[in-house]
Amino acid sequence: MSTQAHQILVADDDGEIRKLLARYMREQGFQVLLASSCAEVGERIATHQVDLIVLDVMLPDGSGLDLCRDLRAARSNIPIILLTALQEDVDRIIGLEIGADDYLGKPFNPRELAARIRAVLRRGVNSRPEPDGTGGYRFEGFVVDPSVRTVTDANGGIVPLTGAEFDLLIIFLDRPGRVLSREQLLDLTRRGDGGVLDRSIDVLVSRLRRKLSPDGAAQIFKAIRNGGYQLAARVSALDK
């Protein structure tokens, strides 16, 4: 995959970290924008095409967690990798729950960050071919178009999913009725890149449940004891 066209926004209040990451990411073939505050992140997004945000949790004018939450509330699907000095699992899980695509604790190796950026971008637009013989899927009134990575509801409204959420949904739609273990789902979603929290799958399934059945009426995903998860909805393929 060529990274030349990908523009990364690095937001961190530490000037030395910004310079280090900018130099390293450019050496890796990425285009790099820099920001030192939440306000500057907003300015960069408004004036540039941003393919991914590397976002520090602690910024001088606000929390990166709050900014991530606000971007998702505004239906922005720009992939986000959170950076933080906090090491508690609960903080990492909160980051995933509010819509981050990945999470990396400080101190970190820039090479690992570059690998995670590439892994998240592989889950971006056009990262998957359309399913063989179909133009998408229909289930529970939703229509899924893998070619443009959209999910629309019965009223034609767009359901805002992050890249990680969409990839997980496609995995289930490719295997309707099958019970998939957390280990299988981790391997399928992250393609063996490693460093993934075991509970990230639980968080992603929970987020999909809320977005696809906010009132809890439809039991789309079933948790199987000692097994994993199963897509219980009836799935049909759409013609190309």
C-alpha positions in Angstrom: 0.0 0.0 0.0 1.4 3.4 -0.9 1.3 5.9 1.9 2.3 8.9 -0.2 -1.3 10.2 -0.5 -2.1 9.8 3.2 -2.1 12.9 5.2 -1.7 12.4 9.0 -2.5 15.1 11.6 -0.4 14.8 14.7 -1.8 16.6 17.7 0.3 16.8 20.8 1.2 19.6 23.3 4.8 18.5 23.4 6.8 20.3 20.7 9.6 17.7 20.8 7.2 14.8 20.3 5.6 16.7 17.4 8.9 17.3 15.7 10.1 13.7 16.2 6.9 12.2 14.8 6.7 14.7 11.9 10.2 13.8 10.9 9.7 10.0 11.3 6.3 9.9 9.6 7.6 11.9 6.6 10.5 9.5 6.3 7.9 6.7 6.2 6.2 8.4 3.2 3.3 10.2 5.0 2.3 13.8 4.6 2.1 15.4 8.1 0.2 18.2 9.6 0.8 19.4 13.2 -1.4 20.7 15.9 -0.7 21.6 19.6 -4.3 22.1 20.8 -7.9 21.1 20.3 -8.6 24.4 18.5 -5.8 23.8 16.1 -7.1 20.3 15.3 -10.4 21.9 14.4 -8.6 24.4 12.1 -6.6 21.7 10.4 -9.6 19.5 9.7 -11.6 22.5 8.4 -8.8 23.5 5.9 -7.1 20.3 4.9 -7.9 16.7 3.8 -7.0 14.6 6.9 -6.8 10.9 6.5 -6.0 10.0 10.2 -5.5 11.9 13.4 -2.8 10.9 16.0 -4.4 12.6 19.0 -2.9 13.2 22.5 -5.3 12.7 25.3 -3.9 15.7 27.2 -4.0 19.0 25.3 -3.7 22.5 26.8 -7.3 23.6 25.9 -9.2 20.4 26.5 -9.2 16.6 26.5 -8.4 14.5 23.5 -11.1 12.1 24.7 -13.7 14.9 24.6 -12.5 16.0 21.2 -12.7 12.4 19.9 -16.3 12.2 21.3 -17.2 15.5 19.7 -15.9 14.5 16.3 -17.9 11.2 16.4 -21.0 13.1 17.5 -20.5 15.4 14.5 -20.5 12.2 12.4 -16.8 12.5 11.4 -15.4 9.1 10.5 -11.7 10.3 10.3 -9.7 7.5 11.9 -8.3 8.4 15.3 -5.4 6.9 17.2 -5.2 8.1 20.8 -1.9 8.8 22.6 -1.6 9.0 26.4 0.7 8.6 29.3 -2.1 6.8 31.2 -1.7 3.1 31.4 -5.0 2.0 33.0 -7.1 -0.4 31.0 -10.2 1.6 31.9 -8.8 4.6 30.1 -8.0 2.6 27.0 -11.5 1.1 27.0 -13.1 4.6 27.3 -11.1 5.7 24.3 -12.4 2.8 22.3 -16.0 3.3 23.6 -16.1 6.9 22.4 -15.0 6.0 18.9 -11.2 5.8 18.7 -9.8 3.3 16.2 -6.7 2.5 18.3 -4.8 3.5 21.4 -1.1 3.7 22.2 0.4 4.5 25.6 3.4 6.7 26.1 6.3 6.2 25.9 6.1 4.4 22.5 8.3 3.5 19.6 7.5 5.7 16.5 7.9 2.5 14.4 5.0 0.9 16.3 2.9 4.0 15.8 3.6 3.9 12.1 2.6 0.2 12.0 -0.6 1.0 13.8 -1.3 3.9 11.4 -0.9 1.6 8.4 -3.2 -1.0 10.0 -5.9 1.5 10.6 -5.6 3.0 7.1 -5.9 -0.5 5.7 -9.4 -0.5 7.2 -10.2 2.7 5.4 -12.1 3.5 2.2 -11.7 0.9 -0.5 -9.5 -1.3 1.8 -11.8 -4.3 1.1 -13.1 -5.5 -2.2 -16.8 -6.0 -2.6 -18.2 -9.4 -1.6 -18.0 -11.9 -4.5 -21.2 -11.8 -6.5 -22.9 -9.1 -4.5 -23.0 -5.4 -4.3 -23.6 -5.3 -0.6 -25.9 -6.7 2.1 -29.3 -6.1 3.6 -30.3 -7.0 7.1 -32.9 -5.8 9.6 -33.8 -2.9 7.3 -30.2 -1.8 6.9 -28.3 -1.7 3.6 -24.5 -2.0 3.7 -22.4 -1.0 0.7 -18.8 -2.1 1.1 -17.6 -0.3 -2.0 -18.2 3.1 -0.3 -18.3 1.8 3.2 -21.7 3.1 4.2 -24.6 1.7 6.2 -28.1 3.2 5.6 -31.2 2.6 7.8 -34.7 1.9 6.7 -35.4 5.6 6.3 -32.3 6.1 4.1 -30.3 7.8 6.9 -26.6 7.1 7.2 -25.5 5.2 10.3 -22.1 6.7 11.3 -19.6 3.9 11.9 -15.9 4.2 12.6 -13.5 2.2 10.4 -13.1 -0.5 13.1 -16.9 -0.8 13.6 -17.5 -1.1 9.9 -14.8 -3.8 9.5 -16.3 -5.8 12.4 -19.8 -5.6 10.9 -18.5 -6.8 7.5 -16.8 -9.8 9.2 -20.2 -10.8 10.7 -22.1 -10.2 7.5 -19.6 -12.4 5.6 -20.3 -15.2 8.2 -24.0 -14.9 9.2 -25.1 -17.3 11.9 -21.5 -18.4 12.7 -20.2 -18.2 16.3 -16.9 -16.3 16.2 -14.6 -16.2 19.1 -12.9 -13.1 20.4 -9.6 -14.5 19.2 -11.0 -15.1 15.7 -12.5 -11.6 15.6 -9.3 -10.0 16.8 -7.3 -11.8 14.1 -9.8 -10.9 11.3 -10.1 -7.3 12.3 -6.5 -6.5 12.9 -4.9 -8.9 10.5 -2.4 -10.1 13.1 -0.9 -6.7 13.8 -0.8 -7.4 17.5 -1.0 -5.1 20.5 -4.8 -5.3 20.6 -6.8 -5.2 23.8 -8.8 -8.4 24.3 -11.8 -6.3 25.4 -11.7 -4.1 22.3 -14.0 -6.6 20.6 -16.5 -6.4 23.4 -16.4 -2.6 23.1 -16.9 -2.6 19.3 -19.8 -5.1 19.5 -21.4 -2.9 22.2 -21.0 0.2 20.0 -22.5 -1.6 17.0 -25.5 -2.8 19.1 -26.2 0.8 20.2 -25.9 2.2 16.7 -27.9 -0.5 14.9 -30.5 -1.0 17.6 -30.5 2.1 19.9 -33.8 1.0 21.5 -32.6 -2.5 22.1 -35.6 -4.0 20.3 -33.6 -6.0 17.8 -31.1 -8.6 19.1 -28.7 -8.4 16.2 -25.7 -9.7 18.0 -25.8 -12.6 20.4 -23.2 -13.2 23.1 -22.5 -17.0 23.2 -21.2 -18.2 26.6 -17.7 -19.5 26.3 -17.9 -19.0 22.6 -17.9 -15.4 21.4 -20.5 -13.6 19.3 -23.0 -14.4 16.6 -24.8 -12.3 14.1 -28.4 -13.5 14.6 -30.0 -11.3 11.9 -31.1 -12.8 8.5 -28.7 -11.4 5.8 -29.3 -11.2 2.1 -26.9 -10.2 -0.6 -27.7 -7.3 -3.0 -27.0 -7.7 -6.7 -24.3 -5.6 -8.2 
